[in-house]
Amino acid sequence: PLALILALIRASGGVPVLAHPGGYRGFDLESASDWDLGGLEVFHPAHTPAQEERFAAWAAARGLTATGGSDWHGDEGASGAIGCRGVGGEALAALRARCRRS
C-alpha cells in the first residue's frame, strides 16, 4: 500500500514528504531509503537538535528537500505554536521544482 500511496501523491502533482520522523517509536530511518520521497521534515518542535542534524544529513545525502513546520493540530494536539518551526523560501521552491504533473 505504501508504494501505491506514494505513486498517487506523485500522480496528483504532489511531492511525498515524510513528516516528523523523530516521532515514530522504533522507526528506522534507513527503512525509508527505498521510498520514493521528495522530502523529509527535518525541522519540527519535537525533534532534538541532534535529530535535526541527523535528519538534515540523511536528506542531503539522498537529494531530498529538508522541510519543517510547527505541526500545530489545534490546542489539544499542539506540539508547538504556529510558525515556531519552518524553513525558508528555498525549500518551497525546491518542492515546487520536484512536482511531477501528469
Backbone as ProteinMPNN parsed JSONL, in Angstrom:
{"seq_chain_A": "PLALILALIRASGGVPVLAHPGGYRGFDLESASDWDLGGLEVFHPAHTPAQEERFAAWAAARGLTATGGSDWHGDEGASGAIGCRGVGGEALAALRARCRRS", "coords_chain_A": {"N_chain_A": [[0.794, -1.213, 0.0], [2.033, 1.254, 0.631], [3.683, 1.978, -1.549], [1.728, 2.424, -3.484], [0.364, 4.608, -2.365], [2.405, 6.571, -2.377], [2.791, 6.718, -5.141], [0.29, 7.699, -5.942], [0.304, 10.22, -4.749], [2.386, 11.425, -6.199], [1.308, 11.202, -8.818], [-0.802, 12.95, -8.648], [0.435, 15.333, -8.709], [1.77, 16.021, -6.457], [4.322, 16.085, -3.855], [5.821, 13.635, -2.092], [6.496, 13.746, 1.323], [8.158, 12.743, 4.185], [6.828, 13.064, 7.276], [7.795, 14.465, 10.415], [9.946, 12.426, 11.388], [11.197, 11.811, 13.77], [9.239, 11.286, 15.577], [8.239, 8.735, 15.535], [8.085, 5.854, 17.22], [10.536, 3.365, 17.427], [11.054, 3.499, 14.746], [13.121, 3.079, 11.971], [15.066, 5.117, 10.197], [16.537, 4.399, 7.968], [14.992, 2.46, 6.775], [13.344, 3.853, 5.154], [14.806, 4.489, 2.974], [14.426, 3.389, 0.419], [12.031, 4.4, -0.368], [9.99, 6.424, -2.467], [10.514, 9.244, -1.908], [10.258, 12.847, -1.758], [10.993, 14.653, 0.032], [11.971, 15.371, 3.463], [10.788, 15.94, 6.675], [12.668, 17.803, 8.489], [12.944, 19.851, 10.379], [11.266, 20.32, 13.269], [9.18, 20.915, 16.099], [9.27, 18.86, 18.02], [11.585, 17.513, 17.558], [14.919, 16.886, 18.54], [17.943, 18.912, 18.661], [20.09, 17.25, 17.87], [18.749, 15.217, 16.476], [17.679, 16.715, 14.367], [20.012, 17.473, 13.067], [20.974, 14.979, 12.246], [18.821, 14.134, 10.617], [18.864, 16.136, 8.654], [21.333, 15.639, 7.416], [20.863, 13.058, 6.457], [18.764, 13.532, 4.635], [20.056, 15.292, 2.844], [22.077, 13.635, 1.824], [20.611, 11.98, 0.23], [19.509, 13.612, -1.604], [17.114, 14.872, -0.983], [14.514, 17.257, -0.241], [14.76, 19.3, 2.554], [12.349, 19.843, 4.879], [10.118, 21.662, 7.09], [8.126, 22.516, 9.953], [5.568, 23.801, 12.169], [3.715, 21.968, 12.94], [1.167, 22.165, 14.079], [-1.796, 21.069, 15.384], [-4.114, 22.052, 16.44], [-5.326, 23.105, 19.69], [-5.501, 20.863, 21.386], [-3.73, 18.941, 20.366], [-1.295, 20.155, 20.166], [2.092, 20.576, 19.358], [3.723, 22.602, 19.297], [3.8, 26.162, 18.882], [2.003, 27.857, 16.275], [3.963, 28.415, 13.493], [6.37, 28.194, 14.857], [8.436, 26.657, 13.963], [10.124, 26.298, 10.903], [11.033, 26.716, 7.432], [13.041, 28.323, 4.932], [12.205, 30.145, 1.895], [13.546, 28.763, -0.082], [13.164, 26.051, 0.309], [10.47, 25.707, -0.338], [10.585, 26.426, -3.037], [12.211, 24.354, -3.966], [10.528, 22.146, -3.509], [8.433, 22.787, -5.231], [9.779, 22.578, -7.664], [10.146, 19.86, -7.726], [7.678, 18.807, -8.244], [5.667, 16.643, -10.13], [3.683, 16.791, -12.671], [0.928, 15.13, -14.087]], "CA_chain_A": [[0.0, 0.0, 0.0], [2.84, 2.468, 0.676], [4.092, 2.315, -2.913], [0.555, 2.973, -4.146], [0.131, 5.938, -1.799], [3.429, 7.465, -2.916], [2.501, 6.898, -6.568], [-0.881, 8.565, -6.061], [0.75, 11.579, -4.432], [3.145, 11.906, -7.364], [0.406, 11.311, -9.969], [-1.67, 14.117, -8.47], [1.264, 16.528, -8.772], [2.342, 16.296, -5.149], [5.661, 15.626, -3.507], [5.743, 12.942, -0.806], [7.45, 14.157, 2.357], [7.975, 12.011, 5.433], [6.643, 14.027, 8.362], [8.374, 14.28, 11.755], [10.451, 11.064, 11.593], [11.603, 11.619, 15.167], [8.074, 10.992, 16.393], [7.777, 7.362, 15.364], [8.842, 4.914, 18.068], [11.058, 2.176, 16.783], [11.205, 3.695, 13.305], [14.489, 3.158, 11.481], [15.053, 5.993, 9.027], [17.098, 3.683, 6.82], [13.935, 1.691, 6.111], [12.714, 4.756, 4.188], [15.762, 4.772, 1.901], [13.925, 2.948, -0.879], [10.748, 5.039, -0.657], [10.079, 7.464, -3.488], [10.249, 10.506, -1.216], [10.817, 14.075, -2.299], [11.478, 15.464, 1.139], [11.946, 14.866, 4.83], [10.578, 17.016, 7.65], [13.843, 17.855, 9.347], [12.755, 20.831, 11.449], [9.987, 20.07, 13.935], [9.358, 21.259, 17.512], [9.515, 17.692, 18.86], [12.907, 16.972, 17.248], [16.061, 17.448, 19.254], [18.954, 19.413, 17.721], [20.851, 16.115, 17.327], [17.909, 14.572, 15.468], [17.6, 17.584, 13.199], [21.293, 17.373, 12.372], [20.991, 13.656, 11.6], [17.821, 14.121, 9.544], [19.34, 17.023, 7.583], [22.396, 14.924, 6.714], [20.23, 11.934, 5.757], [18.044, 14.1, 3.488], [21.033, 15.826, 1.89], [22.77, 12.509, 1.196], [19.688, 11.354, -0.72], [18.991, 14.636, -2.51], [15.746, 15.212, -0.612], [14.287, 18.596, 0.283], [14.554, 19.367, 4.004], [11.2, 20.69, 5.182], [9.886, 21.864, 8.509], [6.895, 23.19, 10.3], [5.202, 23.794, 13.586], [2.898, 20.779, 13.149], [0.109, 22.53, 15.013], [-3.055, 20.391, 15.057], [-5.12, 22.556, 17.367], [-4.88, 23.188, 21.077], [-5.409, 19.547, 22.027], [-2.61, 18.146, 19.88], [-0.212, 21.07, 19.823], [3.46, 20.255, 19.732], [4.432, 23.865, 19.172], [2.96, 27.263, 18.405], [2.005, 28.045, 14.834], [5.106, 29.156, 12.99], [7.561, 28.096, 15.705], [9.484, 25.999, 13.172], [9.871, 26.464, 9.482], [12.176, 26.766, 6.533], [12.985, 29.464, 4.033], [11.565, 30.011, 0.591], [14.259, 27.827, -0.948], [12.552, 24.728, 0.453], [9.24, 25.735, -1.134], [10.997, 26.4, -4.444], [12.694, 23.003, -4.259], [9.363, 21.261, -3.599], [7.725, 23.109, -6.487], [10.572, 22.031, -8.767], [10.004, 18.401, -7.694], [6.324, 18.4, -8.634], [5.52, 15.956, -11.411], [2.287, 16.869, -13.096], [0.636, 14.138, -15.134]], "C_chain_A": [[0.841, 1.284, 0.0], [3.25, 2.909, -0.717], [2.94, 2.948, -3.682], [0.279, 4.391, -3.654], [1.136, 6.943, -2.366], [3.186, 7.747, -4.392], [1.31, 7.823, -6.777], [-0.531, 10.02, -5.749], [1.467, 12.178, -5.631], [2.226, 12.141, -8.56], [-0.505, 12.53, -9.871], [-0.877, 15.425, -8.474], [1.913, 16.888, -7.461], [3.747, 15.757, -4.984], [5.564, 14.93, -2.156], [6.883, 13.355, 0.123], [7.141, 13.357, 3.617], [7.946, 13.018, 6.573], [7.25, 13.534, 9.662], [8.862, 12.863, 12.052], [10.904, 10.793, 13.025], [10.461, 11.225, 16.072], [7.572, 9.568, 16.311], [8.64, 6.419, 16.185], [9.273, 3.698, 17.283], [11.271, 2.303, 15.288], [12.675, 3.847, 12.953], [14.464, 3.947, 10.176], [15.599, 5.291, 7.786], [16.05, 2.854, 6.087], [13.22, 2.538, 5.064], [13.615, 5.051, 3.001], [15.245, 4.422, 0.52], [12.575, 3.567, -1.244], [10.982, 6.14, -1.683], [9.708, 8.816, -2.873], [10.837, 11.682, -1.984], [11.395, 14.936, -1.203], [11.356, 14.751, 2.468], [11.741, 16.053, 5.757], [11.708, 16.95, 8.679], [13.562, 18.696, 10.586], [11.345, 20.721, 12.018], [10.173, 20.344, 15.417], [9.635, 20.07, 18.431], [10.872, 17.05, 18.585], [13.968, 17.658, 18.095], [17.043, 18.023, 18.229], [19.778, 18.279, 17.089], [20.041, 15.38, 16.253], [17.856, 15.415, 14.202], [18.894, 17.528, 12.392], [21.37, 16.058, 11.6], [20.023, 13.606, 10.423], [18.262, 14.987, 8.366], [20.423, 16.322, 6.761], [21.818, 13.783, 5.886], [19.52, 12.439, 4.497], [19.03, 14.587, 2.423], [21.741, 14.706, 1.142], [21.913, 11.835, 0.135], [19.079, 12.357, -1.688], [17.559, 15.042, -2.232], [15.672, 16.651, -0.104], [14.039, 18.506, 1.783], [13.417, 20.341, 4.275], [11.066, 20.859, 6.692], [8.582, 22.569, 8.743], [6.591, 23.069, 11.769], [4.344, 22.593, 13.945], [1.787, 21.012, 14.162], [-1.2, 21.91, 14.543], [-4.181, 20.853, 15.961], [-4.609, 22.485, 18.789], [-4.669, 21.825, 21.729], [-4.176, 18.761, 21.611], [-1.39, 18.983, 19.562], [1.136, 20.55, 20.286], [4.333, 21.493, 19.604], [3.482, 24.92, 18.644], [3.063, 27.375, 16.884], [3.206, 28.902, 14.444], [6.367, 29.048, 13.819], [8.716, 27.408, 14.998], [9.139, 26.196, 11.707], [11.156, 26.453, 8.695], [12.011, 27.982, 5.635], [12.312, 29.143, 2.716], [12.26, 29.036, -0.335], [13.683, 26.421, -0.849], [11.265, 24.656, -0.364], [9.58, 25.675, -2.624], [11.471, 25.003, -4.843], [11.537, 22.024, -4.375], [8.588, 21.522, -4.886], [8.461, 22.512, -7.679], [10.439, 20.508, -8.849], [8.633, 17.916, -8.167], [6.339, 17.773, -10.021], [4.044, 15.983, -11.772], [2.049, 15.853, -14.206], [-0.325, 14.709, -16.156]], "O_chain_A": [[0.42, 2.294, -0.564], [3.173, 4.096, -1.035], [3.142, 3.894, -4.444], [-0.01, 5.279, -4.456], [0.757, 8.036, -2.786], [3.353, 8.879, -4.847], [1.319, 8.645, -7.694], [-1.016, 10.937, -6.41], [1.185, 13.308, -6.03], [2.344, 13.159, -9.242], [-0.93, 13.078, -10.888], [-1.444, 16.499, -8.268], [2.541, 17.941, -7.347], [4.281, 15.069, -5.854], [5.251, 15.582, -1.16], [8.059, 13.318, -0.241], [5.994, 13.303, 4.06], [8.918, 13.736, 6.806], [7.221, 12.342, 9.969], [8.267, 12.166, 12.874], [10.979, 9.635, 13.435], [10.688, 10.864, 17.227], [6.58, 9.224, 16.953], [9.811, 6.214, 15.866], [8.482, 3.082, 16.569], [11.628, 1.329, 14.626], [13.389, 4.645, 13.561], [13.907, 3.494, 9.176], [15.157, 5.571, 6.672], [16.206, 2.575, 4.898], [12.558, 1.995, 4.18], [13.221, 5.797, 2.105], [15.59, 5.09, -0.455], [12.036, 3.286, -2.314], [12.068, 6.716, -1.745], [8.725, 9.445, -3.263], [11.786, 11.533, -2.754], [12.19, 15.839, -1.463], [10.737, 13.693, 2.587], [12.439, 17.06, 5.643], [11.686, 16.141, 9.607], [13.9, 18.304, 11.703], [10.361, 20.996, 11.333], [11.235, 20.035, 15.957], [10.183, 20.254, 19.518], [11.274, 16.134, 19.304], [13.911, 18.865, 18.33], [16.986, 17.662, 17.054], [20.122, 18.345, 15.909], [20.595, 14.967, 15.234], [17.975, 14.89, 13.095], [18.86, 17.535, 11.161], [21.783, 16.033, 10.44], [20.364, 13.096, 9.356], [18.057, 14.616, 7.21], [20.42, 16.411, 5.533], [22.232, 13.565, 4.748], [19.655, 11.85, 3.424], [18.848, 14.317, 1.236], [21.979, 14.824, -0.06], [22.442, 11.185, -0.766], [18.229, 11.998, -2.503], [16.857, 15.503, -3.131], [16.656, 17.19, 0.401], [13.202, 17.723, 2.23], [13.51, 21.522, 3.941], [11.816, 20.264, 7.466], [8.004, 23.154, 7.827], [7.252, 22.344, 12.512], [4.248, 22.228, 15.117], [1.505, 20.155, 14.999], [-1.663, 22.188, 13.437], [-5.116, 20.094, 16.216], [-3.575, 21.874, 19.057], [-3.755, 21.657, 22.537], [-3.63, 17.998, 22.407], [-0.539, 18.569, 18.775], [1.307, 20.141, 21.434], [5.548, 21.426, 19.787], [2.469, 24.596, 18.024], [4.085, 27.031, 16.291], [3.427, 29.976, 15.002], [7.349, 29.733, 13.53], [9.867, 27.568, 15.403], [7.965, 26.251, 11.34], [12.234, 26.209, 9.237], [10.943, 28.593, 5.597], [11.904, 28.009, 2.465], [11.646, 28.529, -1.274], [13.711, 25.674, -1.827], [11.001, 23.644, -1.013], [8.932, 24.954, -3.382], [11.162, 24.529, -5.936], [11.553, 21.156, -5.248], [8.142, 20.586, -5.55], [7.831, 21.996, -8.603], [10.6, 19.93, -9.924], [8.46, 16.733, -8.458], [6.941, 18.301, -10.956], [3.252, 15.237, -11.196], [2.845, 15.725, -15.136], [-0.688, 14.024, -17.112]]}, "name": "protein", "num_of_chains": 1, "seq": "PLALILALIRASGGVPVLAHPGGYRGFDLESASDWDLGGLEVFHPAHTPAQEERFAAWAAARGLTATGGSDWHGDEGASGAIGCRGVGGEALAALRARCRRS"}
